[in-house]
Amino acid sequence: SATEDPHMWHSAKRGVRWAVDNAFDDLGVEGKKALKGLVLTEKVEELQPLRRCCLHPARFRAFILHHLLPHDRSIFGKLRDPWFYVLTLPSLVPVFCVREAWFLFILMLLAMSAPPDEYQLCTFILQFKSKQFITGGFIAAMLALLRAFLCKWRRDIGDFVCIDPEGMVVGACQLVSSILLVWIAFLLLPTSKQYGQPRFVAQTGEASGAASLVRLEEPKARRACCGCVAVSEDRGGRLAALLKWDLLCFILACMTFGGLFAVAYLENDDDVMEIAAESLLYARCLYSFLSFPFFVFEIPGLSRVLMHTRPTGFDKFGRCVPFRLAVSKSDAEIP
């Protein structure tokens, strides 16, 4: 087996055994959910359309969420929507806190569901850290290398290219917001609701016989904040382990910033802010590259095993509903 090597560290053996055991547990949970879906008949609830004024703020929220996180289109359907490109573009801008401000805006829209959806909060965390790996890691590093190349070999382009245009304050805001946003979303998880949880006929009392004998175990919520908030401690699956990794990476990035700043400051103490900005840029790139595990779990299937959540989306009225692909006319005509 993978742990038969006598020279393997004991900590490595425990880690491998822990990963294997948890993987089988996660697959068992998903297998039980799949079996429940095969045995029982799922009840599909049809929601009535909402009538709102065209200038109502909820219409604006519904427009953004429906085009960015639709309930009836996969990634292939999203790529056919021009508004999806427009709404995705701000999340790919790695400078001047544009990406962080856009994700903060999206988190505010998700929190307006009252309570927010568990799947959407988990997806928000994975997408934010995945975008950080791409934009804050690869794109930001390539821009820094390009600036260093032009600064060294093109003397006629001006000194503004050789200086980090964002500065110390903006760079610090980017680093802090990269961990703050995901922890805010994670702290909202215990108060979230499973809008994608399937409702079966046996749960509504409309069936009898074998279906009604099936025991459907659902997590029980408890009340917190003087009974004002319903809290469920099972929300998010194993996402907490990834956030612990992210916290360690943030601490490592801060230590890297302190080390680089100290080494450079001992040689040149004139440009303190410039030294701090450049050191912070390298620390941010390191922190972004260490977000790679979140990028891996963006692969379809792995995220479901990690979080144990059912996909949801937003309809054109801004309501969070279970995800179901829309049936095209050509597919509907096939007998």
C-alpha positions in Angstrom: 0.0 0.0 0.0 0.9 3.7 0.0 2.1 3.5 3.6 4.3 0.3 3.5 7.6 2.3 3.0 9.5 1.8 6.3 11.3 5.1 5.7 8.2 7.1 5.3 7.6 9.8 8.0 5.0 8.9 10.5 3.3 12.3 9.9 3.1 11.5 6.2 1.6 8.0 6.9 -1.1 9.6 9.1 -1.8 12.2 6.4 -2.2 9.5 3.7 -4.5 7.4 5.9 -6.5 10.4 6.9 -7.0 11.4 3.2 -7.9 7.9 2.1 -10.4 7.4 5.0 -12.1 10.8 4.4 -12.2 10.2 0.6 -14.1 6.9 1.2 -16.4 8.7 3.7 -17.2 11.5 1.2 -17.9 9.0 -1.6 -20.2 7.0 0.7 -22.2 10.2 1.5 -22.6 11.0 -2.1 -23.5 7.4 -2.9 -26.3 7.5 -0.3 -27.6 10.7 -1.8 -27.6 9.2 -5.3 -29.4 6.1 -4.0 -32.0 8.2 -2.3 -32.6 10.0 -5.6 -33.1 6.7 -7.4 -35.5 5.2 -4.9 -37.7 8.2 -4.1 -39.6 10.5 -6.4 -38.4 14.0 -6.3 -41.1 16.7 -6.0 -40.6 19.6 -8.4 -42.1 22.9 -7.1 -43.1 25.4 -9.7 -42.7 29.0 -8.4 -45.0 31.7 -9.5 -43.5 34.7 -11.4 -43.0 37.9 -9.4 -44.2 41.3 -10.4 -41.9 44.2 -9.7 -41.4 47.7 -11.0 -38.7 47.9 -13.7 -36.8 50.4 -11.4 -36.9 48.1 -8.3 -33.4 47.4 -6.9 -34.3 43.7 -6.8 -34.6 43.7 -10.6 -31.0 44.9 -10.8 -29.8 42.1 -8.4 -31.8 39.5 -10.2 -30.3 40.6 -13.6 -26.7 40.2 -12.4 -27.2 36.9 -10.5 -29.3 35.3 -13.3 -26.7 36.1 -16.0 -23.7 35.3 -13.8 -25.1 32.3 -11.8 -28.0 31.0 -13.8 -30.2 28.1 -12.6 -30.7 26.5 -16.1 -27.4 26.9 -18.0 -24.0 25.1 -17.7 -20.7 26.7 -18.6 -21.5 26.0 -22.3 -24.8 27.9 -22.0 -23.1 30.8 -20.2 -20.5 31.2 -23.0 -23.4 32.0 -25.3 -24.6 34.8 -23.1 -22.8 38.2 -23.9 -23.6 39.5 -20.4 -21.7 36.6 -18.8 -18.5 38.0 -20.3 -19.3 41.5 -19.2 -20.0 40.4 -15.6 -16.9 38.0 -15.5 -14.4 40.6 -16.7 -14.0 42.6 -13.4 -13.1 39.4 -11.6 -10.0 39.0 -13.9 -8.5 42.4 -13.3 -5.5 42.0 -11.0 -4.8 45.6 -10.1 -6.2 48.4 -8.0 -8.5 46.1 -6.0 -10.9 45.7 -8.9 -11.2 41.9 -8.4 -11.7 42.2 -4.7 -14.3 45.0 -4.9 -16.3 43.0 -7.5 -16.3 39.9 -5.4 -17.4 41.9 -2.4 -20.3 43.3 -4.4 -21.3 39.7 -5.4 -21.1 38.5 -1.8 -23.4 41.3 -0.8 -25.9 40.2 -3.5 -25.7 36.6 -2.3 -26.2 37.6 1.3 -29.4 39.4 0.4 -31.2 36.0 -0.1 -31.8 36.0 3.7 -30.6 33.4 4.5 -27.9 32.9 1.8 -27.6 29.6 0.0 -24.9 27.1 1.1 -23.9 26.1 -2.4 -23.5 29.7 -3.6 -21.4 30.6 -0.6 -19.1 27.6 -1.1 -18.9 28.3 -4.8 -18.0 31.9 -4.0 -15.1 30.9 -1.9 -13.8 28.4 -4.5 -14.2 30.9 -7.4 -12.6 33.8 -5.5 -9.5 31.8 -4.6 -9.3 30.3 -8.0 -9.4 33.7 -9.6 -6.8 34.8 -7.1 -4.5 31.9 -8.3 -5.0 33.0 -11.9 -5.0 36.8 -11.7 -3.1 37.5 -8.5 -0.6 34.7 -9.3 0.1 34.2 -13.0 -1.1 37.5 -14.4 0.3 39.7 -11.7 3.7 37.9 -11.8 3.8 38.3 -15.6 3.1 42.0 -15.3 5.8 42.4 -12.7 8.3 40.5 -14.9 7.4 42.6 -17.9 7.8 45.8 -15.9 11.2 44.7 -14.6 12.3 43.8 -18.2 11.2 47.2 -19.6 12.8 49.0 -16.7 16.1 47.4 -17.3 16.4 47.4 -21.1 14.3 50.4 -22.2 15.7 53.6 -20.7 13.4 55.8 -22.8 10.1 54.7 -21.4 10.2 56.8 -18.2 10.6 56.1 -14.5 6.9 55.5 -13.9 7.2 52.0 -15.4 9.9 51.0 -12.9 7.7 51.8 -9.9 4.7 49.7 -8.7 1.7 51.8 -9.8 -0.5 50.5 -7.0 1.6 51.5 -4.1 1.8 50.3 -0.5 -1.8 51.0 0.6 -3.6 49.4 -2.4 -1.3 46.4 -2.2 -2.0 45.9 1.5 -5.8 46.2 0.8 -5.5 43.5 -1.8 -3.6 41.1 0.5 -5.9 41.6 3.5 -9.2 41.5 1.4 -8.0 38.2 -0.2 -8.4 36.4 3.1 -11.0 38.6 4.7 -13.7 38.0 2.0 -13.4 34.2 2.1 -13.6 34.1 5.9 -16.7 36.3 5.8 -18.4 33.9 3.4 -17.3 31.0 5.6 -18.7 32.6 8.7 -22.0 33.0 6.9 -22.2 29.3 6.1 -23.7 28.2 9.5 -26.6 30.6 8.9 -27.1 29.4 5.3 -30.0 27.4 3.8 -29.8 24.4 1.4 -32.0 25.7 -1.4 -30.8 22.9 -3.6 -31.8 20.2 -1.2 -34.2 17.9 -3.1 -37.7 17.5 -1.7 -39.1 14.0 -2.1 -42.7 12.9 -2.2 -42.1 10.8 1.0 -41.2 14.0 2.9 -44.5 15.8 2.2 -46.8 13.0 3.3 -48.3 12.5 -0.2 -47.1 8.9 -0.6 -47.4 5.8 1.5 -46.0 2.3 1.3 -42.3 1.7 0.7 -41.5 5.3 0.0 -42.9 6.5 3.4 -40.8 3.9 5.2 -37.5 5.4 4.0 -35.9 7.5 6.8 -34.7 10.8 5.5 -32.2 12.2 8.0 -31.7 15.9 7.7 -29.4 18.0 9.9 -31.2 19.8 12.7 -30.5 23.5 13.1 -30.2 25.2 16.4 -31.0 28.8 17.3 -28.3 31.4 18.1 -28.2 35.1 18.9 -31.1 35.0 21.3 -33.1 32.7 18.9 -32.9 35.2 16.0 -30.6 33.1 13.8 -30.8 29.5 12.8 -27.4 27.8 12.8 -26.3 24.5 11.2 -22.8 23.3 12.0 -22.6 20.9 9.1 -22.6 23.5 6.3 -19.6 23.6 3.9 -18.5 20.0 4.1 -14.7 19.8 4.3 -14.2 23.4 3.1 -12.9 24.3 6.6 -9.7 22.3 6.0 -8.9 24.3 2.9 -9.5 27.6 4.8 -7.0 26.5 7.4 -4.5 26.0 4.7 -5.3 29.4 3.3 -4.7 31.0 6.8 -1.3 29.3 7.0 -0.5 30.6 3.5 -1.5 34.1 4.5 0.8 33.9 7.5 3.7 32.7 5.3 3.0 35.6 2.9 3.2 38.1 5.7 6.5 36.6 6.9 7.8 36.8 3.4 6.9 40.4 3.2 8.6 41.2 6.5 11.8 39.3 5.4 12.1 40.9 2.0 11.4 44.4 3.4 14.1 43.9 6.2 16.7 42.7 3.7 16.1 45.6 1.3 15.8 48.2 4.0 19.2 47.4 5.4 20.8 48.2 2.1 18.8 51.2 1.2 16.6 53.1 3.7 15.7 56.1 1.5 12.7 54.7 -0.5 10.8 53.0 2.3 7.4 53.1 0.6 8.8 51.8 -2.7 10.6 49.0 -0.9 7.5 48.1 1.0 5.3 48.1 -2.2 7.7 45.8 -4.1 8.1 43.4 -1.1 4.3 43.3 -0.8 3.9 42.5 -4.5 6.1 39.4 -4.1 4.2 38.4 -1.0 0.9 38.7 -2.8 2.1 36.7 -5.7 3.3 33.9 -3.3 0.0 33.9 -1.5 -1.9 33.7 -4.8 0.2 30.8 -6.1 -0.5 28.9 -2.9 -4.2 29.1 -3.6 -3.7 26.3 -6.1 -5.7 23.7 -4.0 -8.8 25.8 -4.4 -8.3 25.8 -8.2 -8.1 22.0 -8.2 -11.5 21.7 -6.5 -13.1 23.8 -9.3 -12.9 20.7 -11.4 -16.5 19.4 -11.9 -17.3 16.6 -9.5 -14.5 17.3 -7.0 -16.3 20.4 -5.5 -19.4 18.3 -4.9 -17.4 15.6 -3.0 -15.7 18.4 -1.0 -18.7 20.4 0.0 -21.6 17.8 -0.2 -23.9 20.4 -1.6 -26.5 20.4 -4.4 -26.1 22.9 -7.2 -28.3 25.9 -7.2 -28.8 29.0 -9.4 -30.8 32.1 -9.7 -33.8 32.5 -11.9 -34.7 35.7 -13.7 -36.6 37.0 -10.6 -33.5 36.6 -8.4 -34.7 33.6 -6.5 -32.2 30.9 -5.5 -33.6 27.6 -6.9 -32.2 24.1 -7.6 -30.1 23.8 -10.7 -31.8 22.2 -13.7 -30.7 22.4 -17.3 -33.1 24.0 -19.6 -34.5 21.6 -22.3 -34.0 22.9 -25.8 -36.6 22.6 -28.5 -34.6 20.0 -30.5 -34.2 17.8 -27.4 -37.8 18.0 -26.5 -38.9 16.8 -30.0 -36.8 13.6 -29.6 -39.2 10.7 -28.6 
